């Protein structure tokens, strides 16, 4: 399968713990996005990478969140000192392009539950 | 005002009917518009993209864009129970940003 893959698919953690999610985009895609989705809402933008450069980050994103994309391939999203409000589905998406952003292809998501 | 607005629904239609889903957006210079389908517990799946005013048809789906009215819609002809899902409208804003902004989605229920 050459789609976007995410790991782990489910994570249950206690409040205050750190968690890390990994995303492997479609191999030739240079753009990578992280979104967060809660029940009844659409995906909320978190951050965007073009190759290895993090070019955009949501103003609403807490300093507890950090993302990396070393070498422009896979990406990790880390949440430090988790809070119950961090419970959500974390979606990774990738796309290919140089100009106007195009279609995003999503992974199956990583569901986080903070107890 | 939200950047992308959709009626949350649910929109209930009988099998075989036309389902009409609507979306408005706030930024006049937006250039790219997308419809995603999301089944419960699954990730969004791209259905249609539209970039210029008018209609774009793909099988049973037609996307309609009116940039002057800042309005984009999705028509689903011959609706099937398998079309029951949440439909998300997504827009790239025209502020040199690369982020795709999603509406909260409209839940569609197709009754057999």
Interface residues (C-beta under 8 A of the other chain):
Chain A: X31 X33 X35 X40 X41 X42 X43 X44 X45 X48 X50 X55 X56 X58 X91 X100 X101 X102 X103 X104 X105 X106 X107 X108 X109
Chain B: X4 X8 X31 X32 X34 X42 X43 X44 X45 X46 X49 X88 X90 X92 X97 X98 X99 X100 X101 X102 X103 X104 X105
